């Protein structure tokens, strides 16, 4: 089973690869909309990839207001 740090690290790695951003530019507390320069449609695409990667489903209500990697990781971790 993954721990929270591993989950966070995987999210950062996947996000960097998906949006072709150097991994070292991403920090856990970054607002992913600003750091990745993405809009809500691109964020949905990322979330779909993360759901597939982790084999989970995140209900929309759990993601309301979530915009940083650390919070996203904790929501994903709670479903693993």
Phi and psi restraints in degrees (range 20) as a CNS / XPLOR table:
assign (resid 1 and name C) (resid 2 and name N)
       (resid 2 and name CA) (resid 2 and name C) 1.0 -76.4 20.0 2
assign (resid 2 and name N) (resid 2 and name CA)
       (resid 2 and name C) (resid 3 and name N) 1.0 147.7 20.0 2
assign (resid 2 and name C) (resid 3 and name N)
       (resid 3 and name CA) (resid 3 and name C) 1.0 -95.6 20.0 2
assign (resid 3 and name N) (resid 3 and name CA)
       (resid 3 and name C) (resid 4 and name N) 1.0 172.6 20.0 2
assign (resid 3 and name C) (resid 4 and name N)
       (resid 4 and name CA) (resid 4 and name C) 1.0 -60.7 20.0 2
assign (resid 4 and name N) (resid 4 and name CA)
       (resid 4 and name C) (resid 5 and name N) 1.0 -37.0 20.0 2
assign (resid 4 and name C) (resid 5 and name N)
       (resid 5 and name CA) (resid 5 and name C) 1.0 -66.8 20.0 2
assign (resid 5 and name N) (resid 5 and name CA)
       (resid 5 and name C) (resid 6 and name N) 1.0 -38.8 20.0 2
assign (resid 5 and name C) (resid 6 and name N)
       (resid 6 and name CA) (resid 6 and name C) 1.0 -65.7 20.0 2
assign (resid 6 and name N) (resid 6 and name CA)
       (resid 6 and name C) (resid 7 and name N) 1.0 -42.4 20.0 2
assign (resid 6 and name C) (resid 7 and name N)
       (resid 7 and name CA) (resid 7 and name C) 1.0 -60.6 20.0 2
assign (resid 7 and name N) (resid 7 and name CA)
       (resid 7 and name C) (resid 8 and name N) 1.0 -47.3 20.0 2
assign (resid 7 and name C) (resid 8 and name N)
       (resid 8 and name CA) (resid 8 and name C) 1.0 -60.0 20.0 2
assign (resid 8 and name N) (resid 8 and name CA)
       (resid 8 and name C) (resid 9 and name N) 1.0 -44.4 20.0 2
assign (resid 8 and name C) (resid 9 and name N)
       (resid 9 and name CA) (resid 9 and name C) 1.0 -63.0 20.0 2
assign (resid 9 and name N) (resid 9 and name CA)
       (resid 9 and name C) (resid 10 and name N) 1.0 -41.6 20.0 2
assign (resid 9 and name C) (resid 10 and name N)
       (resid 10 and name CA) (resid 10 and name C) 1.0 -64.2 20.0 2
assign (resid 10 and name N) (resid 10 and name CA)
       (resid 10 and name C) (resid 11 and name N) 1.0 -40.5 20.0 2
assign (resid 10 and name C) (resid 11 and name N)
       (resid 11 and name CA) (resid 11 and name C) 1.0 -62.5 20.0 2
assign (resid 11 and name N) (resid 11 and name CA)
       (resid 11 and name C) (resid 12 and name N) 1.0 -44.8 20.0 2
assign (resid 11 and name C) (resid 12 and name N)
       (resid 12 and name CA) (resid 12 and name C) 1.0 -63.1 20.0 2
assign (resid 12 and name N) (resid 12 and name CA)
       (resid 12 and name C) (resid 13 and name N) 1.0 -42.9 20.0 2
assign (resid 12 and name C) (resid 13 and name N)
       (resid 13 and name CA) (resid 13 and name C) 1.0 -64.8 20.0 2
assign (resid 13 and name N) (resid 13 and name CA)
       (resid 13 and name C) (resid 14 and name N) 1.0 -45.6 20.0 2
assign (resid 13 and name C) (resid 14 and name N)
       (resid 14 and name CA) (resid 14 and name C) 1.0 -64.4 20.0 2
assign (resid 14 and name N) (resid 14 and name CA)
       (resid 14 and name C) (resid 15 and name N) 1.0 -41.0 20.0 2
assign (resid 14 and name C) (resid 15 and name N)
       (resid 15 and name CA) (resid 15 and name C) 1.0 -64.2 20.0 2
assign (resid 15 and name N) (resid 15 and name CA)
       (resid 15 and name C) (resid 16 and name N) 1.0 -44.1 20.0 2
assign (resid 15 and name C) (resid 16 and name N)
       (resid 16 and name CA) (resid 16 and name C) 1.0 -61.7 20.0 2
assign (resid 16 and name N) (resid 16 and name CA)
       (resid 16 and name C) (resid 17 and name N) 1.0 -44.8 20.0 2
assign (resid 16 and name C) (resid 17 and name N)
       (resid 17 and name CA) (resid 17 and name C) 1.0 -66.8 20.0 2
assign (resid 17 and name N) (resid 17 and name CA)
       (resid 17 and name C) (resid 18 and name N) 1.0 -44.5 20.0 2
assign (resid 17 and name C) (resid 18 and name N)
       (resid 18 and name CA) (resid 18 and name C) 1.0 -63.5 20.0 2
assign (resid 18 and name N) (resid 18 and name CA)
       (resid 18 and name C) (resid 19 and name N) 1.0 -41.5 20.0 2
assign (resid 18 and name C) (resid 19 and name N)
       (resid 19 and name CA) (resid 19 and name C) 1.0 -102.1 20.0 2
assign (resid 19 and name N) (resid 19 and name CA)
       (resid 19 and name C) (resid 20 and name N) 1.0 10.5 20.0 2
assign (resid 19 and name C) (resid 20 and name N)
       (resid 20 and name CA) (resid 20 and name C) 1.0 52.3 20.0 2
assign (resid 20 and name N) (resid 20 and name CA)
       (resid 20 and name C) (resid 21 and name N) 1.0 51.7 20.0 2
assign (resid 20 and name C) (resid 21 and name N)
       (resid 21 and name CA) (resid 21 and name C) 1.0 -117.0 20.0 2
assign (resid 21 and name N) (resid 21 and name CA)
       (resid 21 and name C) (resid 22 and name N) 1.0 139.4 20.0 2
assign (resid 21 and name C) (resid 22 and name N)
       (resid 22 and name CA) (resid 22 and name C) 1.0 -59.9 20.0 2
assign (resid 22 and name N) (resid 22 and name CA)
       (resid 22 and name C) (resid 23 and name N) 1.0 131.2 20.0 2
assign (resid 22 and name C) (resid 23 and name N)
       (resid 23 and name CA) (resid 23 and name C) 1.0 -55.1 20.0 2
assign (resid 23 and name N) (resid 23 and name CA)
       (resid 23 and name C) (resid 24 and name N) 1.0 -37.3 20.0 2
assign (resid 23 and name C) (resid 24 and name N)
       (resid 24 and name CA) (resid 24 and name C) 1.0 -67.9 20.0 2
assign (resid 24 and name N) (resid 24 and name CA)
       (resid 24 and name C) (resid 25 and name N) 1.0 -12.0 20.0 2
assign (resid 24 and name C) (resid 25 and name N)
       (resid 25 and name CA) (resid 25 and name C) 1.0 -85.0 20.0 2
assign (resid 25 and name N) (resid 25 and name CA)
       (resid 25 and name C) (resid 26 and name N) 1.0 -7.5 20.0 2
assign (resid 25 and name C) (resid 26 and name N)
       (resid 26 and name CA) (resid 26 and name C) 1.0 -102.1 20.0 2
assign (resid 26 and name N) (resid 26 and name CA)
       (resid 26 and name C) (resid 27 and name N) 1.0 129.2 20.0 2
assign (resid 26 and name C) (resid 27 and name N)
       (resid 27 and name CA) (resid 27 and name C) 1.0 -119.4 20.0 2
assign (resid 27 and name N) (resid 27 and name CA)
       (resid 27 and name C) (resid 28 and name N) 1.0 150.3 20.0 2
assign (resid 27 and name C) (resid 28 and name N)
       (resid 28 and name CA) (resid 28 and name C) 1.0 -53.8 20.0 2
assign (resid 28 and name N) (resid 28 and name CA)
       (resid 28 and name C) (resid 29 and name N) 1.0 -35.5 20.0 2
assign (resid 28 and name C) (resid 29 and name N)
       (resid 29 and name CA) (resid 29 and name C) 1.0 -93.8 20.0 2
assign (resid 29 and name N) (resid 29 and name CA)
       (resid 29 and name C) (resid 30 and name N) 1.0 6.1 20.0 2
assign (resid 29 and name C) (resid 30 and name N)
       (resid 30 and name CA) (resid 30 and name C) 1.0 -67.1 20.0 2
assign (resid 30 and name N) (resid 30 and name CA)
       (resid 30 and name C) (resid 31 and name N) 1.0 146.1 20.0 2
assign (resid 30 and name C) (resid 31 and name N)
       (resid 31 and name CA) (resid 31 and name C) 1.0 -77.0 20.0 2
assign (resid 31 and name N) (resid 31 and name CA)
       (resid 31 and name C) (resid 32 and name N) 1.0 114.4 20.0 2
assign (resid 31 and name C) (resid 32 and name N)
       (resid 32 and name CA) (resid 32 and name C) 1.0 -68.7 20.0 2
assign (resid 32 and name N) (resid 32 and name CA)
       (resid 32 and name C) (resid 33 and name N) 1.0 -24.6 20.0 2
assign (resid 32 and name C) (resid 33 and name N)
       (resid 33 and name CA) (resid 33 and name C) 1.0 -63.7 20.0 2
assign (resid 33 and name N) (resid 33 and name CA)
       (resid 33 and name C) (resid 34 and name N) 1.0 -43.5 20.0 2
assign (resid 33 and name C) (resid 34 and name N)
       (resid 34 and name CA) (resid 34 and name C) 1.0 -76.3 20.0 2
assign (resid 34 and name N) (resid 34 and name CA)
       (resid 34 and name C) (resid 35 and name N) 1.0 -46.8 20.0 2
assign (resid 34 and name C) (resid 35 and name N)
       (resid 35 and name CA) (resid 35 and name C) 1.0 -65.0 20.0 2
assign (resid 35 and name N) (resid 35 and name CA)
       (resid 35 and name C) (resid 36 and name N) 1.0 -42.1 20.0 2
assign (resid 35 and name C) (resid 36 and name N)
       (resid 36 and name CA) (resid 36 and name C) 1.0 -88.8 20.0 2
assign (resid 36 and name N) (resid 36 and name CA)
       (resid 36 and name C) (resid 37 and name N) 1.0 -8.5 20.0 2
assign (resid 36 and name C) (resid 37 and name N)
       (resid 37 and name CA) (resid 37 and name C) 1.0 54.3 20.0 2
assign (resid 37 and name N) (resid 37 and name CA)
       (resid 37 and name C) (resid 38 and name N) 1.0 54.3 20.0 2
assign (resid 37 and name C) (resid 38 and name N)
       (resid 38 and name CA) (resid 38 and name C) 1.0 -118.1 20.0 2
assign (resid 38 and name N) (resid 38 and name CA)
       (resid 38 and name C) (resid 39 and name N) 1.0 161.8 20.0 2
assign (resid 38 and name C) (resid 39 and name N)
       (resid 39 and name CA) (resid 39 and name C) 1.0 -104.8 20.0 2
assign (resid 39 and name N) (resid 39 and name CA)
       (resid 39 and name C) (resid 40 and name N) 1.0 -177.3 20.0 2
assign (resid 39 and name C) (resid 40 and name N)
       (resid 40 and name CA) (resid 40 and name C) 1.0 -65.6 20.0 2
assign (resid 40 and name N) (resid 40 and name CA)
       (resid 40 and name C) (resid 41 and name N) 1.0 -32.8 20.0 2
assign (resid 40 and name C) (resid 41 and name N)
       (resid 41 and name CA) (resid 41 and name C) 1.0 -66.3 20.0 2
assign (resid 41 and name N) (resid 41 and name CA)
       (resid 41 and name C) (resid 42 and name N) 1.0 -41.2 20.0 2
assign (resid 41 and name C) (resid 42 and name N)
       (resid 42 and name CA) (resid 42 and name C) 1.0 -67.5 20.0 2
assign (resid 42 and name N) (resid 42 and name CA)
       (resid 42 and name C) (resid 43 and name N) 1.0 -34.5 20.0 2
assign (resid 42 and name C) (resid 43 and name N)
       (resid 43 and name CA) (resid 43 and name C) 1.0 -64.8 20.0 2
assign (resid 43 and name N) (resid 43 and name CA)
       (resid 43 and name C) (resid 44 and name N) 1.0 -39.9 20.0 2
assign (resid 43 and name C) (resid 44 and name N)
       (resid 44 and name CA) (resid 44 and name C) 1.0 -62.7 20.0 2
assign (resid 44 and name N) (resid 44 and name CA)
       (resid 44 and name C) (resid 45 and name N) 1.0 -40.3 20.0 2
assign (resid 44 and name C) (resid 45 and name N)
       (resid 45 and name CA) (resid 45 and name C) 1.0 -60.9 20.0 2
assign (resid 45 and name N) (resid 45 and name CA)
       (resid 45 and name C) (resid 46 and name N) 1.0 -44.6 20.0 2
assign (resid 45 and name C) (resid 46 and name N)
       (resid 46 and name CA) (resid 46 and name C) 1.0 -62.4 20.0 2
assign (resid 46 and name N) (resid 46 and name CA)
       (resid 46 and name C) (resid 47 and name N) 1.0 -44.7 20.0 2
assign (resid 46 and name C) (resid 47 and name N)
       (resid 47 and name CA) (resid 47 and name C) 1.0 -61.9 20.0 2
assign (resid 47 and name N) (resid 47 and name CA)
       (resid 47 and name C) (resid 48 and name N) 1.0 -39.5 20.0 2
assign (resid 47 and name C) (resid 48 and name N)
       (resid 48 and name CA) (resid 48 and name C) 1.0 -61.6 20.0 2
assign (resid 48 and name N) (resid 48 and name CA)
       (resid 48 and name C) (resid 49 and name N) 1.0 -43.8 20.0 2
assign (resid 48 and name C) (resid 49 and name N)
       (resid 49 and name CA) (resid 49 and name C) 1.0 -62.6 20.0 2
assign (resid 49 and name N) (resid 49 and name CA)
       (resid 49 and name C) (resid 50 and name N) 1.0 -40.5 20.0 2
assign (resid 49 and name C) (resid 50 and name N)
       (resid 50 and name CA) (resid 50 and name C) 1.0 -66.9 20.0 2
assign (resid 50 and name N) (resid 50 and name CA)
       (resid 50 and name C) (resid 51 and name N) 1.0 -42.1 20.0 2
assign (resid 50 and name C) (resid 51 and name N)
       (resid 51 and name CA) (resid 51 and name C) 1.0 -59.2 20.0 2
assign (resid 51 and name N) (resid 51 and name CA)
       (resid 51 and name C) (resid 52 and name N) 1.0 -44.4 20.0 2
assign (resid 51 and name C) (resid 52 and name N)
       (resid 52 and name CA) (resid 52 and name C) 1.0 -64.8 20.0 2
assign (resid 52 and name N) (resid 52 and name CA)
       (resid 52 and name C) (resid 53 and name N) 1.0 -42.2 20.0 2
assign (resid 52 and name C) (resid 53 and name N)
       (resid 53 and name CA) (resid 53 and name C) 1.0 -61.5 20.0 2
assign (resid 53 and name N) (resid 53 and name CA)
       (resid 53 and name C) (resid 54 and name N) 1.0 -46.0 20.0 2
assign (resid 53 and name C) (resid 54 and name N)
       (resid 54 and name CA) (resid 54 and name C) 1.0 -89.8 20.0 2
assign (resid 54 and name N) (resid 54 and name CA)
       (resid 54 and name C) (resid 55 and name N) 1.0 -7.2 20.0 2
assign (resid 54 and name C) (resid 55 and name N)
       (resid 55 and name CA) (resid 55 and name C) 1.0 67.1 20.0 2
assign (resid 55 and name N) (resid 55 and name CA)
       (resid 55 and name C) (resid 56 and name N) 1.0 38.9 20.0 2
assign (resid 55 and name C) (resid 56 and name N)
       (resid 56 and name CA) (resid 56 and name C) 1.0 -130.4 20.0 2
assign (resid 56 and name N) (resid 56 and name CA)
       (resid 56 and name C) (resid 57 and name N) 1.0 173.2 20.0 2
assign (resid 56 and name C) (resid 57 and name N)
       (resid 57 and name CA) (resid 57 and name C) 1.0 -129.2 20.0 2
assign (resid 57 and name N) (resid 57 and name CA)
       (resid 57 and name C) (resid 58 and name N) 1.0 127.5 20.0 2
assign (resid 57 and name C) (resid 58 and name N)
       (resid 58 and name CA) (resid 58 and name C) 1.0 -104.9 20.0 2
assign (resid 58 and name N) (resid 58 and name CA)
       (resid 58 and name C) (resid 59 and name N) 1.0 117.6 20.0 2
assign (resid 58 and name C) (resid 59 and name N)
       (resid 59 and name CA) (resid 59 and name C) 1.0 -67.5 20.0 2
assign (resid 59 and name N) (resid 59 and name CA)
       (resid 59 and name C) (resid 60 and name N) 1.0 146.1 20.0 2
assign (resid 59 and name C) (resid 60 and name N)
       (resid 60 and name CA) (resid 60 and name C) 1.0 -53.2 20.0 2
assign (resid 60 and name N) (resid 60 and name CA)
       (resid 60 and name C) (resid 61 and name N) 1.0 -40.5 20.0 2
assign (resid 60 and name C) (resid 61 and name N)
       (resid 61 and name CA) (resid 61 and name C) 1.0 -62.0 20.0 2
assign (resid 61 and name N) (resid 61 and name CA)
       (resid 61 and name C) (resid 62 and name N) 1.0 -26.0 20.0 2
assign (resid 61 and name C) (resid 62 and name N)
       (resid 62 and name CA) (resid 62 and name C) 1.0 -75.8 20.0 2
assign (resid 62 and name N) (resid 62 and name CA)
       (resid 62 and name C) (resid 63 and name N) 1.0 -16.6 20.0 2
assign (resid 62 and name C) (resid 63 and name N)
       (resid 63 and name CA) (resid 63 and name C) 1.0 -103.8 20.0 2
assign (resid 63 and name N) (resid 63 and name CA)
       (resid 63 and name C) (resid 64 and name N) 1.0 -2.2 20.0 2
assign (resid 63 and name C) (resid 64 and name N)
       (resid 64 and name CA) (resid 64 and name C) 1.0 -57.3 20.0 2
assign (resid 64 and name N) (resid 64 and name CA)
       (resid 64 and name C) (resid 65 and name N) 1.0 125.0 20.0 2
assign (resid 64 and name C) (resid 65 and name N)
       (resid 65 and name CA) (resid 65 and name C) 1.0 77.5 20.0 2
assign (resid 65 and name N) (resid 65 and name CA)
       (resid 65 and name C) (resid 66 and name N) 1.0 0.2 20.0 2
assign (resid 65 and name C) (resid 66 and name N)
       (resid 66 and name CA) (resid 66 and name C) 1.0 -83.5 20.0 2
assign (resid 66 and name N) (resid 66 and name CA)
       (resid 66 and name C) (resid 67 and name N) 1.0 122.7 20.0 2
assign (resid 66 and name C) (resid 67 and name N)
       (resid 67 and name CA) (resid 67 and name C) 1.0 -139.5 20.0 2
assign (resid 67 and name N) (resid 67 and name CA)
       (resid 67 and name C) (resid 68 and name N) 1.0 4.7 20.0 2
assign (resid 67 and name C) (resid 68 and name N)
       (resid 68 and name CA) (resid 68 and name C) 1.0 -118.5 20.0 2
assign (resid 68 and name N) (resid 68 and name CA)
       (resid 68 and name C) (resid 69 and name N) 1.0 153.1 20.0 2
assign (resid 68 and name C) (resid 69 and name N)
       (resid 69 and name CA) (resid 69 and name C) 1.0 -61.4 20.0 2
assign (resid 69 and name N) (resid 69 and name CA)
       (resid 69 and name C) (resid 70 and name N) 1.0 -38.9 20.0 2
assign (resid 69 and name C) (resid 70 and name N)
       (resid 70 and name CA) (resid 70 and name C) 1.0 -63.4 20.0 2
assign (resid 70 and name N) (resid 70 and name CA)
       (resid 70 and name C) (resid 71 and name N) 1.0 -44.9 20.0 2
assign (resid 70 and name C) (resid 71 and name N)
       (resid 71 and name CA) (resid 71 and name C) 1.0 -66.8 20.0 2
assign (resid 71 and name N) (resid 71 and name CA)
       (resid 71 and name C) (resid 72 and name N) 1.0 -40.8 20.0 2
assign (resid 71 and name C) (resid 72 and name N)
       (resid 72 and name CA) (resid 72 and name C) 1.0 -58.9 20.0 2
assign (resid 72 and name N) (resid 72 and name CA)
       (resid 72 and name C) (resid 73 and name N) 1.0 -44.1 20.0 2
assign (resid 72 and name C) (resid 73 and name N)
       (resid 73 and name CA) (resid 73 and name C) 1.0 -61.9 20.0 2
assign (resid 73 and name N) (resid 73 and name CA)
       (resid 73 and name C) (resid 74 and name N) 1.0 -40.0 20.0 2
assign (resid 73 and name C) (resid 74 and name N)
       (resid 74 and name CA) (resid 74 and name C) 1.0 -68.5 20.0 2
assign (resid 74 and name N) (resid 74 and name CA)
       (resid 74 and name C) (resid 75 and name N) 1.0 -35.3 20.0 2
assign (resid 74 and name C) (resid 75 and name N)
       (resid 75 and name CA) (resid 75 and name C) 1.0 -66.9 20.0 2
assign (resid 75 and name N) (resid 75 and name CA)
       (resid 75 and name C) (resid 76 and name N) 1.0 -40.0 20.0 2
assign (resid 75 and name C) (resid 76 and name N)
       (resid 76 and name CA) (resid 76 and name C) 1.0 -67.2 20.0 2
assign (resid 76 and name N) (resid 76 and name CA)
       (resid 76 and name C) (resid 77 and name N) 1.0 -44.4 20.0 2
assign (resid 76 and name C) (resid 77 and name N)
       (resid 77 and name CA) (resid 77 and name C) 1.0 -58.5 20.0 2
assign (resid 77 and name N) (resid 77 and name CA)
       (resid 77 and name C) (resid 78 and name N) 1.0 -37.7 20.0 2
assign (resid 77 and name C) (resid 78 and name N)
       (resid 78 and name CA) (resid 78 and name C) 1.0 -67.9 20.0 2
assign (resid 78 and name N) (resid 78 and name CA)
       (resid 78 and name C) (resid 79 and name N) 1.0 -15.6 20.0 2
assign (resid 78 and name C) (resid 79 and name N)
       (resid 79 and name CA) (resid 79 and name C) 1.0 -97.8 20.0 2
assign (resid 79 and name N) (resid 79 and name CA)
       (resid 79 and name C) (resid 80 and name N) 1.0 -9.4 20.0 2
